[in-house]
Amino acid sequence: MPRKLVVANWKMHGNLNTNQHLLNGYIEKLSALTHVDVVVCVPYPYLAQAQLLLKNTNIAWGAQNLSKDTVGAFTGEVSANMLLDFGASYVIIGHSERATAYCESDENIATKFSQAKAHGLTPILCVGETLIEREAGVMEMVVAKQIDTIIHTYGASIFANTVISYEPIWAIGTGLAATGEQAQSMHKFIRNRIASFDEAAATSLKILYGGSVNPQNAVQLFVMQDINGGLIGKCSLSAHEFEAICQAANQSFS
């Protein structure tokens, strides 16, 4: 089983003081983990702080979004090159909270994914279905459309050495997580979908689960064959809870 990847998504939380305390907690508690890779995705204003505190540690850092454009008159946007200036190596793409609030289309998200890859950033592509879509039994169709938009535009090889996070929208921040079996089924579907176009890309791809992951359910989730780690929201704001999740990922390595 490959090394797990656990990503902290702070969303719009934090300030300089609480960030320093939290990041120092990460450094103290996670330095001994040898079988899991850890990333923290912070709000844009705190990339410099993350770079200062996390350089020369085993924790990487990244951002929660990027512009689909490289440079230009795009007020309020942040480019891939700007993220690189602060040592970012990962970026979350297409999180449902953004896609819903800012009306991001699958095509727009695909362009952002391509921008990240073109600039040497590892994109973390978020996909998932609503509760209505799951109850209607069309969850695989919904997720396939999100992935296929990228494949049809840029080719399946673009998924090589990247990350997809399956985040059922009905589970994000609700405390209602998918079961290990539900998540495994979708993760396997995602990997097989990409493998049908490019088997090598599917093999190198990491697929994370996100959506109310906590120290209790992490153990059941991370032992599943196609679950390569987690994208963690609320519990990443506590060094103690985040450590417990990372420990579960570390212990599932074999």
PEBEL-V28398 format. One record per residue. N is the residue number from 0. RES is the residue in one letter. SS is DSSP state (hx for helix, st for strand, lp for the rest). PSI is psi in radians with two decimals (none if undefined). D_CENTER is the distance of its C-alpha to the mean C-alpha in Angstrom with 2 decimals. Layout:
N:RES:SS:PSI:D_CENTER / N:RES:SS:PSI:D_CENTER
This chain:
0:M:lp:2.32:19.24 / 1:P:lp:2.88:16.77 / 2:R:lp:2.48:15.21 / 3:K:st:2.75:12.29 / 4:L:st:2.20:9.07 / 5:V:st:2.18:8.20 / 6:V:st:2.22:5.98 / 7:A:st:2.21:8.11 / 8:N:st:1.78:7.71 / 9:W:lp:-0.27:11.46 / 10:K:lp:-2.50:11.84 / 11:M:lp:1.13:15.55 / 12:H:lp:2.67:16.88 / 13:G:lp:2.81:18.88 / 14:N:lp:3.04:21.91 / 15:L:hx:-0.72:23.30 / 16:N:hx:-0.88:25.04 / 17:T:hx:-0.59:22.49 / 18:N:hx:-0.78:19.76 / 19:Q:hx:-0.76:22.19 / 20:H:hx:-0.77:22.97 / 21:L:hx:-0.79:19.41 / 22:L:hx:-0.67:18.44 / 23:N:hx:-0.61:21.78 / 24:G:hx:-0.73:21.04 / 25:Y:hx:-0.89:17.85 / 26:I:hx:-0.78:20.06 / 27:E:hx:-0.75:22.86 / 28:K:hx:-0.40:21.16 / 29:L:hx:-0.03:18.64 / 30:S:lp:-0.44:20.93 / 31:A:lp:-0.10:22.51 / 32:L:lp:2.24:19.56 / 33:T:lp:-0.20:20.14 / 34:H:lp:0.33:18.08 / 35:V:st:2.43:14.50 / 36:D:st:2.39:12.38 / 37:V:st:2.37:11.03 / 38:V:st:2.50:9.10 / 39:V:st:2.18:9.70 / 40:C:st:1.97:8.72 / 41:V:lp:2.83:12.14 / 42:P:lp:2.62:14.27 / 43:Y:hx:-0.81:16.12 / 44:P:hx:-0.29:19.39 / 45:Y:hx:0.22:18.17 / 46:L:hx:-0.69:16.82 / 47:A:hx:-0.70:20.37 / 48:Q:hx:-0.74:20.53 / 49:A:hx:-0.76:17.37 / 50:Q:hx:-0.77:18.90 / 51:L:hx:-0.77:22.24 / 52:L:hx:-0.49:21.29 / 53:L:hx:-0.21:18.70 / 54:K:lp:2.50:20.51 / 55:N:lp:0.36:22.24 / 56:T:lp:3.14:20.05 / 57:N:lp:0.27:17.67 / 58:I:st:2.17:14.69 / 59:A:st:2.92:12.82 / 60:W:st:2.80:11.69 / 61:G:st:-2.96:10.15 / 62:A:st:3.02:10.24 / 63:Q:lp:0.01:8.91 / 64:N:lp:2.93:10.89 / 65:L:lp:2.88:13.68 / 66:S:lp:2.66:16.94 / 67:K:lp:-0.13:17.83 / 68:D:lp:2.71:21.00 / 69:T:lp:-0.73:21.91 / 70:V:lp:2.74:24.64 / 71:G:lp:-2.96:27.18 / 72:A:lp:1.28:28.43 / 73:F:lp:1.37:25.23 / 74:T:lp:2.26:25.75 / 75:G:lp:-0.13:22.79 / 76:E:lp:2.76:20.30 / 77:V:lp:2.18:18.48 / 78:S:lp:2.91:18.46 / 79:A:hx:-0.73:16.56 / 80:N:hx:-0.58:19.68 / 81:M:hx:-0.69:19.63 / 82:L:hx:-0.69:16.24 / 83:L:hx:-0.54:17.75 / 84:D:hx:-0.44:20.78 / 85:F:lp:0.37:18.94 / 86:G:lp:0.22:17.48 / 87:A:lp:2.48:13.84 / 88:S:lp:-0.19:12.23 / 89:Y:st:2.72:8.58 / 90:V:st:2.32:7.77 / 91:I:st:2.34:5.58 / 92:I:st:2.27:7.92 / 93:G:lp:0.46:9.74 / 94:H:lp:2.44:8.57 / 95:S:hx:-0.52:11.69 / 96:E:hx:-0.61:13.09 / 97:R:hx:-0.79:13.53 / 98:A:hx:-0.65:14.55 / 99:T:hx:-0.86:17.09 / 100:A:hx:-0.54:18.47 / 101:Y:lp:0.28:18.80 / 102:C:lp:0.80:19.61 / 103:E:lp:2.21:17.16 / 104:S:lp:2.86:18.33 / 105:D:hx:-0.61:16.71 / 106:E:hx:-0.71:18.80 / 107:N:hx:-0.75:17.60 / 108:I:hx:-0.67:13.92 / 109:A:hx:-0.71:15.18 / 110:T:hx:-0.72:17.04 / 111:K:hx:-0.70:14.20 / 112:F:hx:-0.79:12.35 / 113:S:hx:-0.70:15.75 / 114:Q:hx:-0.79:16.26 / 115:A:hx:-0.84:13.31 / 116:K:hx:-0.73:14.60 / 117:A:hx:-0.43:18.14 / 118:H:lp:0.19:17.69 / 119:G:lp:0.22:16.12 / 120:L:lp:2.57:12.63 / 121:T:st:1.97:9.75 / 122:P:st:2.50:7.79 / 123:I:st:1.69:4.27 / 124:L:st:2.14:6.39 / 125:C:st:2.27:6.51 / 126:V:st:2.73:9.84 / 127:G:lp:2.96:12.27 / 128:E:lp:2.79:15.86 / 129:T:lp:2.97:18.09 / 130:L:hx:-0.69:20.53 / 131:I:hx:-0.72:23.36 / 132:E:hx:-0.67:21.78 / 133:R:hx:-0.77:21.18 / 134:E:hx:-0.46:24.71 / 135:A:lp:-0.11:26.05 / 136:G:lp:0.32:24.60 / 137:V:lp:0.33:22.90 / 138:M:hx:-0.65:19.24 / 139:E:hx:-0.65:19.15 / 140:M:hx:-0.72:20.92 / 141:V:hx:-0.84:18.46 / 142:V:hx:-0.69:15.37 / 143:A:hx:-0.72:17.62 / 144:K:hx:-0.72:18.59 / 145:Q:hx:-0.71:15.15 / 146:I:hx:-0.74:14.72 / 147:D:hx:-0.52:18.42 / 148:T:hx:-0.69:18.53 / 149:I:hx:-0.78:16.66 / 150:I:hx:-0.78:18.77 / 151:H:hx:-0.40:21.97 / 152:T:hx:-0.70:21.52 / 153:Y:hx:-0.11:20.25 / 154:G:lp:2.61:20.81 / 155:A:hx:-0.40:18.73 / 156:S:hx:-0.32:18.97 / 157:I:hx:-0.34:16.39 / 158:F:hx:-0.07:13.73 / 159:A:lp:2.30:15.23 / 160:N:lp:0.64:13.22 / 161:T:lp:-2.99:9.92 / 162:V:st:2.36:6.68 / 163:I:st:2.39:6.48 / 164:S:st:2.03:5.02 / 165:Y:st:2.00:8.48 / 166:E:st:1.62:9.13 / 167:P:lp:2.16:12.90 / 168:I:hx:-0.56:13.95 / 169:W:hx:-0.19:16.86 / 170:A:hx:-0.20:14.95 / 171:I:lp:2.01:12.86 / 172:G:lp:0.16:14.97 / 173:T:lp:-0.26:17.92 / 174:G:lp:-0.05:18.23 / 175:L:lp:1.62:18.61 / 176:A:lp:2.70:16.10 / 177:A:lp:2.63:16.46 / 178:T:lp:2.86:18.71 / 179:G:hx:-0.67:17.85 / 180:E:hx:-0.71:19.97 / 181:Q:hx:-0.80:18.44 / 182:A:hx:-0.77:14.89 / 183:Q:hx:-0.72:16.43 / 184:S:hx:-0.77:18.42 / 185:M:hx:-0.68:15.67 / 186:H:hx:-0.76:13.65 / 187:K:hx:-0.71:17.03 / 188:F:hx:-0.78:17.74 / 189:I:hx:-0.81:14.71 / 190:R:hx:-0.74:15.68 / 191:N:hx:-0.62:19.29 / 192:R:hx:-0.82:18.82 / 193:I:hx:-0.64:17.54 / 194:A:hx:-0.51:20.12 / 195:S:lp:-0.34:22.82 / 196:F:lp:-0.67:22.38 / 197:D:lp:1.77:21.38 / 198:E:hx:-0.65:21.47 / 199:A:hx:-0.72:20.63 / 200:A:hx:-0.73:17.38 / 201:A:hx:-0.60:16.43 / 202:T:hx:-0.68:17.50 / 203:S:hx:-0.20:15.45 / 204:L:lp:2.41:12.16 / 205:K:st:2.34:9.67 / 206:I:st:2.03:8.61 / 207:L:st:2.76:6.69 / 208:Y:st:2.36:8.28 / 209:G:st:2.58:7.66 / 210:G:lp:1.50:10.91 / 211:S:lp:0.69:13.47 / 212:V:lp:2.35:12.63 / 213:N:lp:3.02:15.53 / 214:P:hx:-0.45:17.68 / 215:Q:hx:-0.84:19.87 / 216:N:hx:-0.23:17.76 / 217:A:hx:-0.65:15.36 / 218:V:hx:-0.79:18.38 / 219:Q:hx:-0.59:18.97 / 220:L:hx:-0.78:15.46 / 221:F:hx:-0.20:14.91 / 222:V:lp:-0.15:18.32 / 223:M:lp:2.48:17.56 / 224:Q:lp:-0.72:17.96 / 225:D:lp:0.16:15.04 / 226:I:lp:1.89:12.40 / 227:N:lp:0.22:11.01 / 228:G:st:-2.80:9.26 / 229:G:st:2.67:7.26 / 230:L:st:2.00:4.88 / 231:I:st:2.17:8.17 / 232:G:lp:-1.68:10.01 / 233:K:hx:-0.80:13.79 / 234:C:hx:-0.23:14.34 / 235:S:hx:-0.19:12.63 / 236:L:hx:-0.01:15.63 / 237:S:lp:2.07:17.98 / 238:A:hx:-0.61:18.29 / 239:H:hx:-0.84:20.23 / 240:E:hx:-0.68:17.86 / 241:F:hx:-0.68:14.81 / 242:E:hx:-0.77:17.20 / 243:A:hx:-0.68:18.21 / 244:I:hx:-0.77:14.77 / 245:C:hx:-0.61:14.38 / 246:Q:hx:-0.69:17.98 / 247:A:hx:-0.71:17.37 / 248:A:hx:-0.72:14.84 / 249:N:hx:-0.71:17.43 / 250:Q:hx:-0.34:20.26 / 251:S:lp:-0.16:18.91 / 252:F:lp:2.36:19.19 / 253:S:lp:none:22.36
